[in-house]
Amino acid sequence: MAGHAWVLSVLVAVCVLVVLHLLAVHRTAGPSLVGAVIAALAAAGVAAARGEPLRYVAGVVLVAGGGVAIAWATGRSRRHRLARRSALADYEAGTAAVPLFAALAERDRLAAELHDVAAHRLTGVVVSAGAALRLGDQEQTAAALRHAGEAGRQAVRELERLTELGEYAALATFADIDELAAAHAVDYRRTVDTAPVSSTEAAYRVVREALTNAARYAGGAVVRVRVEGAFERAKPPGGGRAAHGVPLLTVTITDDGGTAAEPGLGTGHGLAGLAATVSAAGGTLSAGPVGQGSRGGAGWTVRAQLPSATTPHIRRWPLWRGMFALDYALVVLAIALSLGASLLSADAPDSFGGVLPAVPTVVLSGLHAVPLGWRSRAPGRALAAVLLALVLWQVCDRAAWTQPPVSDIFLVYGWVELTLVYSAAVYLPFWRGLFAPLAVAATGGLALAGGRGITGSRVGAWAVLTCVLALPAFAVWSWGRRTARRRDRLRAADARRRVLLDGDVDAAVHEQRLRFATGLRGTALRHAQAVIAAAEAGNLRTVREEARAGLTALRGLLSGLRGHDSNDGRHEEDREDRRDGRGSGDGEDAPPPTVSGIAALAGRYGGAVQYIGPRRPLPAAVEVFAYRIASTLMALGVTLTVRRVHDGVEVSGPAPAVPGVERQLRAIADAAGGTLSTTDRGAVRVWLPEVHPWRSE
């Protein structure tokens, strides 16, 4: 009967471990961990209900904890592997679209920069030339010709830079805004000195576009420009009183109404492009009439609110939920097998006869097990700590402070040292990792040579035992080296794929620049050069005509560059696809599932994305996970923030209003080894760690 009960207990334990493993594979860390804890406590409860002594119950808790920890951690590892495999499949399927969308992004960038640099210069030429021609004053005519020559040369330089190199313009600062306001002789005041670069650049573009529009449509008006700090009161997610304030950079440009200088000077893309720029910087833009102006026309106000400080980065990434879950589970297993098995033994050693006698054994068992938690991050230090614990155990053994003897400990729990030998071979360079099996063999031989069953020369026994232990130690080390070489090959193959993809991207971008330059040379650039020639010849009427023709050509070129159809019907289907966190669909026109592809995704849904941090390549799986998070968060008018730091990426945005979406976000983050948190402003932040499997100590 007792034998049947034992078999039944084993079967129940195996079933529980299998269920816990499957729970860890298919559920997030929190629920699966709760299940593991409940299983361990239930085992202890059964032992206590049977009237077992406290020592035995403690042993059951430790052994059951070790078993469920391994079942949970292996399930977590499988969950990460499955998620990574799925992400890599999506990445491979979507990389074909990367060059296309890189070319489209370059097209939009060139179009925005062309509008900013050329339209601003040519508009000023038309306005000043038109005013001088109406008045017929020789002095004003001479001033208009000088202005046309100078503005024309600046426009040509900027346009030639676009046609020849297609380089990015330098980011604007507050000093550039000061200079711009001084050049237009407006009523200007600035009360802030610092802001993120993305905000100062957006502020500069807002001021420049507003001043250009004032010159076009509000001739003779008094223009006021204010760049000031503001304080927005933030409301808690549940409503109620504001908990704190959010600092903002407020840019306001107001005119009191005037007359249009010349008809048909606008390009039709200024405010729309400006709104996208402000939104991408994390701000808001409003523009509209403000009532009857002093000069008869309606006044106009443009107002932008931008972040005046970089949002602090908050990372919440418990290691037990991430990629190191198996390492910590091994710690629990080692403690469970060393202390738990001893407590369950029918003849408990004398070391557990009281509290004080148990202290050395408990402490040394912990020192021998805890370094397994550093297995993936610092295997060399972990192995040194374990071997030091083994030496200390031998010292305590000589002083008769501990039981069982260190020789028995090494024979039963030597798998800890071998596990760290494997890790050293995988994560450390060849020559540094080579010392691991030698150190384990020598220290293990010393522990065994000190055993009570050794007779004769202990030095000779140590030498023989060291040679014997070197065989399994080097076998495990060779296994680890084979794993390291396989990972190096995968890494090299991934690097080659990235190089080829970067080459395709560069070729697509270069082709887009050539197409752009060809159209620009035959339109706006030719007219800007004609403006210079007419100004030098003193023909103001021709100056105005060529500048107007340049603006007309610019409007046509911008329409051609920006004129791509939107597929609203497909967007609705994509929204359904986003609910499972797998991107925006599998069509040929779907954005690539990468961090850069988030910008294209935002454009499709009328949202925006703000990138913070250096743009650098991330592991393919992390790119896909970030895209899935952004795809699930994306909605009409939403601005997402993608923050890249040295060890991962964070995607944040407004909390979704649709029920169940936050649960899907948490599942994606959990499968990627990251975490999800909410802020007191109702925003959601998802942290995705960048953990290289080949990372060494």
C-alpha positions in Angstrom: 0.0 0.0 0.0 2.8 2.4 0.9 4.5 1.7 -2.5 1.2 2.6 -4.3 0.9 5.8 -2.3 4.5 6.7 -3.2 3.9 6.0 -7.0 0.7 8.1 -6.8 2.5 11.0 -5.1 5.2 10.9 -7.9 2.5 10.9 -10.6 0.7 13.8 -9.0 4.0 15.8 -8.7 4.8 15.2 -12.3 1.4 16.3 -13.5 1.6 19.5 -11.3 5.0 20.3 -12.8 3.8 19.8 -16.4 0.8 22.0 -15.7 3.0 24.7 -14.2 5.3 24.5 -17.2 2.4 24.9 -19.6 1.1 27.8 -17.5 4.4 29.6 -17.8 4.5 29.1 -21.5 1.0 30.4 -22.2 0.5 33.0 -19.5 2.4 36.1 -18.3 4.9 36.0 -15.5 2.6 37.1 -12.7 -0.2 34.5 -12.9 2.2 31.7 -13.7 4.5 32.6 -10.8 1.4 32.7 -8.4 0.6 29.2 -9.6 4.1 28.0 -8.9 4.0 29.5 -5.3 0.6 27.9 -4.6 1.9 24.5 -5.8 4.9 24.7 -3.4 2.8 25.8 -0.5 0.2 23.1 -1.2 2.9 20.5 -1.0 4.0 21.9 2.4 0.4 22.0 3.5 -0.1 18.3 2.7 3.0 17.4 4.7 1.9 19.5 7.6 -1.6 18.0 7.5 -0.1 14.6 7.8 1.6 15.6 11.1 5.1 15.7 9.8 7.7 17.5 11.9 8.6 21.1 11.1 12.0 20.0 9.8 10.4 17.7 7.3 7.8 20.4 6.2 10.7 22.8 5.6 12.4 20.2 3.5 9.2 19.7 1.5 8.9 23.4 0.9 12.5 23.6 -0.4 12.3 20.6 -2.6 8.9 21.5 -4.0 10.1 25.0 -4.5 13.1 23.8 -6.5 10.9 21.6 -8.7 8.3 24.3 -9.5 11.1 26.9 -10.0 12.6 24.8 -12.7 9.2 24.0 -14.3 8.3 27.7 -14.2 11.7 28.9 -15.6 11.8 26.4 -18.4 8.3 27.4 -19.3 9.3 31.1 -19.3 12.3 30.3 -21.5 10.2 28.4 -24.0 7.7 31.3 -24.0 10.6 33.7 -24.9 11.9 31.4 -27.5 8.5 31.0 -29.2 7.9 34.7 -29.2 11.4 35.4 -30.6 10.9 32.8 -33.3 7.6 34.4 -34.3 9.2 37.9 -34.3 12.1 36.7 -36.4 9.6 35.2 -38.9 7.8 38.5 -39.1 11.1 40.3 -39.5 12.2 38.1 -42.4 8.8 38.5 -44.1 8.8 42.3 -43.7 12.3 43.3 -44.5 11.5 43.4 -48.2 9.4 46.6 -47.5 12.3 48.3 -45.6 13.9 49.9 -48.7 10.6 51.1 -50.0 9.5 52.8 -46.8 13.0 54.2 -46.3 12.7 55.9 -49.7 9.2 57.2 -48.8 10.6 58.6 -45.5 13.4 60.3 -47.4 10.9 61.7 -49.9 8.8 63.2 -47.1 12.0 64.7 -45.4 13.2 66.3 -48.6 9.7 67.7 -49.3 9.5 69.2 -45.9 13.0 70.7 -46.1 12.3 72.0 -49.6 9.2 73.8 -48.4 11.0 75.3 -45.4 14.0 76.6 -47.2 12.8 77.6 -50.6 9.2 78.8 -50.0 10.4 81.1 -47.2 13.1 82.8 -49.4 11.0 83.1 -52.5 7.9 84.4 -50.7 10.0 87.2 -49.2 11.3 88.1 -52.6 7.8 88.3 -54.1 6.5 90.4 -51.2 9.3 92.9 -51.2 9.4 93.2 -55.0 5.7 93.6 -55.2 5.7 96.4 -52.6 8.5 98.2 -54.4 6.8 98.0 -57.7 3.5 99.4 -56.3 5.2 102.4 -54.6 7.6 103.1 -57.5 10.2 104.5 -55.0 13.7 104.2 -56.3 15.2 103.7 -52.9 12.8 100.9 -52.0 13.3 99.4 -55.5 17.1 99.3 -54.8 16.5 97.7 -51.4 14.1 95.1 -53.0 16.8 94.2 -55.6 19.4 93.8 -52.9 17.1 91.6 -50.9 16.2 89.6 -54.0 19.9 89.0 -54.8 20.7 88.0 -51.2 17.6 85.8 -50.7 18.1 84.2 -54.2 21.7 83.3 -53.4 20.7 81.8 -50.1 17.9 79.8 -51.8 20.3 78.6 -54.5 22.8 77.4 -51.9 20.1 75.6 -49.9 18.6 74.0 -53.0 22.0 72.9 -54.4 22.7 71.3 -51.0 19.4 69.3 -51.4 20.1 68.4 -55.0 23.8 67.4 -54.5 23.9 65.7 -51.1 20.4 65.4 -49.7 21.9 66.0 -46.3 20.0 66.8 -43.2 19.9 70.4 -42.1 21.5 71.3 -38.8 19.0 71.3 -36.0 17.8 74.9 -35.0 18.4 76.4 -31.6 16.9 79.4 -29.7 19.7 81.6 -31.3 18.3 80.7 -34.7 14.8 81.8 -33.6 16.3 85.1 -32.3 18.0 85.7 -35.6 14.9 84.8 -37.6 12.7 87.2 -35.6 15.3 90.0 -35.9 15.5 89.6 -39.7 11.7 90.1 -40.0 11.7 93.0 -37.5 8.8 91.7 -35.5 7.7 92.3 -31.9 9.6 89.4 -30.3 10.1 88.1 -26.7 11.7 84.9 -25.5 11.7 83.9 -21.8 13.1 80.4 -21.9 16.6 79.2 -22.5 16.5 75.5 -22.5 14.4 72.8 -24.2 14.9 69.5 -25.9 16.4 69.7 -29.4 13.3 68.3 -31.0 11.3 71.1 -29.4 13.6 73.9 -30.4 13.7 72.6 -34.0 9.9 72.4 -34.1 9.6 75.9 -32.5 11.9 77.3 -35.2 9.8 75.8 -38.0 6.6 77.1 -36.4 8.0 80.7 -36.2 9.4 80.5 -39.8 6.2 79.2 -41.3 4.0 81.7 -39.4 6.2 84.6 -40.5 6.2 83.4 -44.1 2.4 83.2 -44.0 2.1 86.6 -42.4 4.2 88.1 -45.2 1.9 86.4 -47.7 -1.5 87.2 -46.3 -1.1 90.0 -43.7 0.9 92.7 -45.4 1.5 95.7 -43.1 0.3 93.9 -40.0 2.0 94.1 -36.6 3.4 90.6 -35.9 4.1 89.4 -32.4 6.2 86.4 -31.6 6.4 84.9 -28.1 8.5 82.0 -27.0 7.6 81.3 -23.4 7.4 78.7 -20.7 4.0 77.4 -19.6 2.7 75.0 -17.0 0.0 72.5 -17.9 -1.9 71.0 -15.1 -2.0 67.2 -15.4 -5.1 65.3 -14.3 -5.0 61.9 -12.7 -6.4 59.0 -14.8 -9.5 58.8 -12.6 -10.2 62.5 -12.8 -10.3 64.9 -9.8 -7.8 67.6 -9.0 -4.5 68.0 -10.9 -1.7 66.2 -9.1 1.2 68.1 -10.7 2.2 70.4 -13.5 3.9 69.6 -16.8 6.4 72.2 -18.1 5.8 73.2 -21.7 7.4 75.4 -24.3 4.7 77.7 -25.8 5.3 79.4 -29.1 2.7 82.0 -30.2 2.7 84.1 -33.4 -0.1 86.7 -33.8 -0.8 89.3 -36.4 -3.5 92.0 -36.2 -4.7 91.5 -39.8 -3.7 93.0 -43.1 -3.9 92.5 -46.8 -2.6 89.7 -49.0 0.6 90.7 -50.7 0.2 88.6 -53.8 -2.4 86.0 -54.7 -1.4 82.4 -55.1 1.9 82.4 -53.1 1.0 79.5 -50.8 2.1 75.9 -51.5 -0.8 74.3 -49.7 1.3 72.1 -47.5 2.7 74.5 -44.9 0.4 74.1 -41.9 -0.3 70.4 -42.6 3.5 69.6 -42.6 4.0 71.9 -39.6 1.3 70.1 -37.6 3.0 66.8 -38.3 6.4 68.2 -37.2 4.9 69.6 -33.9 3.1 66.3 -33.2 6.2 64.3 -33.8 8.0 66.4 -31.2 5.3 65.5 -28.7 3.4 68.8 -29.0 0.2 70.3 -30.3 -0.5 73.0 -32.9 -3.5 75.3 -33.4 -4.0 78.0 -36.0 -6.9 80.2 -36.8 -8.4 83.7 -37.0 -8.7 85.8 -33.8 -11.3 88.4 -34.8 -11.2 91.7 -36.7 -7.7 93.1 -37.0 -6.8 96.8 -36.7 -6.2 97.0 -40.5 -9.5 95.7 -41.6 -8.6 92.0 -42.1 -9.0 89.2 -39.6 -6.1 88.6 -37.4 -4.4 85.3 -37.2 -2.7 83.3 -34.4 -0.5 80.2 -34.6 0.2 78.5 -31.3 2.3 75.5 -30.5 2.9 73.8 -27.2 6.0 71.6 -27.0 7.7 69.7 -24.2 10.2 71.9 -22.5 12.0 69.1 -20.7 12.9 65.6 -21.6 10.6 63.0 -20.1 12.5 61.1 -17.4 13.2 57.5 -18.4 11.6 55.0 -16.0 12.6 51.4 -16.4 10.9 48.7 -14.4 12.4 45.4 -15.4 12.6 42.7 -12.6 15.3 40.3 -13.6 13.2 37.3 -12.5 10.6 38.2 -15.2 13.2 38.7 -17.9 15.8 36.6 -19.7 17.5 35.5 -16.5 14.6 33.6 -15.0 16.3 30.3 -15.6 19.4 31.5 -13.7 17.5 32.3 -10.6 15.5 29.1 -10.8 18.8 27.2 -10.8 19.6 29.1 -7.5 16.4 27.9 -6.0 17.0 24.3 -7.3 20.6 24.2 -5.8 19.4 25.4 -2.4 16.5 23.0 -2.5 18.6 20.0 -3.3 21.3 20.8 -0.8 19.3 21.9 2.2 15.9 20.4 1.3 17.2 16.9 0.6 19.1 17.0 3.9 16.1 18.1 5.9 14.0 15.3 4.3 16.6 12.7 5.1 15.5 10.1 7.7 18.8 10.5 9.6 19.1 14.3 9.6 22.8 15.4 10.1 23.9 16.9 13.3 24.2 20.3 11.7 20.4 20.6 11.9 20.2 19.7 15.5 19.7 23.4 16.5 19.7 26.9 15.2 23.3 27.8 15.8 24.7 24.5 14.4 22.6 24.9 11.3 24.0 28.4 10.5 27.3 27.4 8.9 25.6 24.8 6.7 22.8 27.1 5.6 25.3 30.0 4.9 27.7 27.8 2.9 24.8 26.2 1.0 23.6 29.7 0.0 27.1 30.8 -1.0 27.4 27.7 -3.1 24.1 28.3 -4.8 23.4 32.0 -5.2 26.2 32.7 -7.7 24.2 30.7 -10.2 22.1 33.8 -10.6 25.1 35.5 -12.3 25.6 32.6 -14.7 24.7 34.6 -17.8 25.9 38.0 -16.8 29.2 37.3 -15.0 30.1 33.6 -15.3 33.7 34.1 -14.3 32.9 35.9 -11.1 30.1 33.4 -10.4 32.5 30.4 -10.7 35.1 32.1 -8.5 32.4 32.7 -5.8 31.3 29.0 -6.0 34.8 27.7 -5.7 35.5 30.0 -2.8 32.4 28.7 -1.1 33.7 25.1 -1.7 37.1 26.0 -0.1 35.4 27.7 2.9 33.3 24.6 3.3 36.4 22.5 3.4 37.9 24.8 6.1 34.7 24.4 8.2 34.7 20.7 7.6 38.2 20.5 9.1 37.0 22.4 12.1 34.0 20.0 12.4 31.5 22.9 12.1 29.5 21.4 9.2 27.9 18.2 8.1 27.9 16.5 5.6 31.6 16.6 4.6 32.7 18.7 1.7 33.6 15.6 -0.3 30.0 14.5 -0.2 28.8 18.0 -1.1 30.9 18.1 -4.2 30.0 14.6 -5.3 26.2 15.3 -5.1 26.1 19.0 -6.0 29.1 19.3 -8.4 26.6 20.0 -11.2 26.7 23.6 -10.0 30.4 23.9 -10.9 29.8 22.1 -14.2 26.9 24.5 -15.0 29.2 27.5 -14.5 31.9 25.8 -16.6 29.4 25.6 -19.4 28.4 29.2 -19.0 32.1 30.4 -18.9 32.6 28.5 -22.2 29.6 30.2 -23.8 29.9 33.7 -22.5 33.6 34.3 -22.0 36.4 34.6 -24.5 38.3 31.4 -25.3 41.4 31.9 -23.1 39.5 33.3 -20.1 36.9 30.5 -20.3 39.7 27.8 -20.6 40.6 28.4 -16.9 37.1 27.4 -15.8 37.5 23.5 -16.2 41.0 23.7 -14.8 39.9 25.5 -11.7 37.0 23.2 -11.2 39.1 20.1 -11.6 41.7 21.4 -9.2 39.3 22.6 -6.5 37.1 19.5 -6.8 40.1 17.3 -6.5 41.1 19.1 -3.4 37.6 18.6 -1.9 37.6 14.9 -2.7 41.2 14.3 -1.5 40.2 15.7 1.9 37.5 13.0 2.4 37.7 10.5 5.2 38.0 7.5 2.9 41.3 8.7 1.4 44.4 6.8 2.7 48.0 7.4 1.8 49.4 10.5 0.2 46.6 13.1 -0.1 48.8 15.2 -2.5 49.0 12.2 -4.8 45.3 11.6 -4.4 44.6 15.2 -5.3 46.7 15.0 -8.5 44.9 11.8 -9.6 41.4 13.1 -8.7 42.2 16.4 -10.5 43.0 14.5 -13.7 39.9 12.4 -13.4 37.7 15.5 -12.9 39.3 17.2 -15.8 37.6 14.8 -18.2 34.0 15.7 -17.4 34.9 19.4 -16.9 36.5 19.7 -20.3 33.7 17.7 -21.9 31.2 20.3 -20.5 33.5 23.1 -21.6 33.7 21.8 -25.1 29.9 21.6 -25.2 29.7 25.2 -24.2 32.3 26.2 -26.8 30.3 24.5 -29.5 27.2 26.5 -28.4 29.2 29.7 -28.4 30.4 29.0 -32.0 26.9 28.3 -33.1 25.7 31.6 -31.6 28.7 33.4 -33.2 27.7 32.0 -36.6 24.1 33.2 -36.1 25.3 36.6 -35.1 27.6 36.8 -38.1 24.8 35.8 -40.4 22.5 38.4 -38.8 25.2 41.0 -39.3 25.6 40.0 -43.0 21.8 40.3 -43.5 21.9 43.7 -41.9 24.7 44.8 -44.2 22.8 43.7 -47.3 19.6 45.3 -46.1 21.4 48.6 -45.3 22.8 48.4 -48.9 19.3 48.0 -50.3 18.1 50.9 -48.1 21.0 53.2 -49.2 20.3 52.4 -52.9 16.6 53.1 -52.5 17.3 56.4 -50.7 19.9 57.4 -53.3 17.5 56.7 -56.1 14.8 58.9 -54.4 17.4 61.7 -54.0 18.3 61.5 -57.6 14.7 61.6 -58.7 14.1 64.6 -56.3 17.2 66.4 -57.5 16.3 66.0 -61.2 12.9 67.5 -60.6 14.3 70.3 -58.5 17.0 71.4 -61.0 14.4 71.9 -63.7 12.0 73.8 -61.5 12.6 75.8 -58.3 16.4 75.9 -58.6 16.3 77.3 -62.2 13.8 80.0 -61.1 16.0 80.9 -58.1 19.0 81.3 -60.3 16.9 83.5 -62.6 15.9 85.6 -59.6 19.6 86.3 -59.0 20.3 87.2 -62.6 17.3 89.5 -62.8 18.3 91.2 -59.5 21.8 91.8 -60.8 20.4 93.2 -64.0 18.1 95.6 -62.0 14.9 94.2 -63.5 12.6 94.1 -60.5 9.5 93.0 -62.4 11.4 89.9 -63.8 12.6 89.2 -60.2 9.0 89.1 -59.0 7.8 87.0 -62.0 10.6 84.4 -61.6 10.1 84.2 -57.8 6.4 83.6 -58.4 7.1 81.0 -61.0 9.5 79.4 -58.6 6.8 79.2 -56.0 4.4 77.7 -58.5 6.9 75.2 -59.6 7.6 74.4 -56.0 3.9 73.8 -55.3 3.7 71.4 -58.2 6.8 69.5 -57.1 5.6 69.2 -53.5 2.2 68.0 -54.7 4.0 65.3 -56.8 6.2 64.3 -53.9 3.4 64.1 -51.3 0.6 62.9 -53.6 0.3 59.3 -52.5 -3.1 57.6 -52.0 -4.3 56.5 -48.6 -6.2 53.2 -48.4 -8.8 53.8 -45.7 -10.5 50.5 -46.3 -7.3 48.6 -45.6 -6.7 50.7 -42.5 -9.9 49.3 -40.9 -8.7 45.7 -41.6 -5.3 46.6 -40.2 -6.9 47.8 -37.0 -8.3 44.4 -36.5 -4.9 42.8 -37.2 -3.3 45.1 -34.7 -5.4 43.6 -31.9 -3.3 40.5 -31.8 -0.1 42.6 -31.6 1.3 41.4 -34.9 1.5 44.6 -36.9 -0.6 46.2 -39.5 -1.2 43.4 -41.9 0.7 41.3 -44.3 0.0 43.1 -47.5 2.7 44.3 -49.8 2.2 47.9 -48.8 2.4 47.2 -45.0 5.1 49.1 -43.2 8.1 46.9 -42.2 7.9 45.6 -38.6 10.8 47.7 -37.4 11.3 50.7 -35.1 11.7 52.9 -38.2 8.5 51.4 -39.6 6.5 52.8 -36.7 6.7 56.3 -38.3 5.1 55.0 -41.5 2.4 53.2 -39.4 1.7 56.5 -37.5 1.3 58.3 -40.8 -1.3 55.8 -41.9 -3.4 56.3 -38.9 -3.2 60.0 -38.5 -0.8 59.7 -35.6 2.8 60.7 -35.0 5.9 59.2 -33.4 8.6 61.0 -31.5 12.0 59.3 -31.5 14.4 60.0 -28.6 17.9 58.7 -28.4 20.5 57.7 -31.0 19.2 55.7 -34.0 21.1 52.5 -34.0 20.3 48.9 -35.1 18.5 46.8 -32.6 18.2 43.0 -32.5 15.6 41.9 -35.1 13.2 40.4 -32.5 13.3 43.7 -30.4 12.5 45.7 -33.5 9.4 43.5 -34.2 8.3 43.6 -30.5 8.5 47.4 -30.5 6.5 47.6 -33.7 3.8 45.3 -32.3 3.5 47.5 -29.2 3.2 50.6 -31.3 0.8 49.0 -33.6 -1.5 48.0 -30.7 -1.2 51.5 -29.2 -1.7 53.4 -32.4 -5.0 55.3 -32.9 -6.2 58.4 -34.7 -4.3 61.4 -33.6 -2.1 59.6 -31.1 1.5 60.6 -30.5 3.8 57.7 -29.5 7.3 58.1 -28.0 10.1 55.7 -28.9 13.0 56.1 -26.6 16.3 54.2 -27.4 19.0 53.8 -24.9 22.1 51.7 -24.7 20.3 48.6 -23.4 16.9 48.6 -24.9 13.9 50.5 -26.2 10.8 52.0 -24.6 7.5 52.6 -26.4 5.0 54.9 -24.6 1.7 56.6 -25.5 -1.8 57.3 -24.2 -3.5 54.4 -22.5 -5.8 52.7 -24.9 -9.5 53.2 -24.3 -10.6 49.9 -25.9 -11.1 47.1 -23.2 -8.6 44.3 -23.3 -5.9 46.2 -25.3 -3.8 46.8 -22.2 -3.8 43.0 -21.4 -2.6 42.4 -25.0 0.2 44.9 -24.5 1.2 43.2 -21.3 1.3 39.9 -23.0 3.6 41.2 -25.8 5.9 42.9 -23.3 6.0 39.8 -21.1 6.8 37.5 -24.1 9.6 39.8 -25.1 11.1 39.8 -21.6 10.0 43.4 -20.8 7.5 45.1 -18.6 4.5 47.4 -18.8 3.8 50.3 -16.5 1.4 53.2 -16.3 2.1 56.8 -15.3 0.0 59.1 -13.2 -0.9 60.9 -16.5 -2.7 57.9 -17.9 0.1 56.9 -20.2 1.4 53.4 -20.9 5.1 52.6 -21.0 6.4 49.3 -22.4 10.1 48.6 -21.7 11.8 46.0 -24.1 15.3 45.0 -23.0 18.1 44.4 -25.5 19.8 41.3 -24.1 22.4 39.7 -26.3 22.7 36.0 -25.8 26.4 36.2 -26.5 27.0 39.0 -24.0 30.0 38.2 -21.9 31.1 39.3 -18.4 
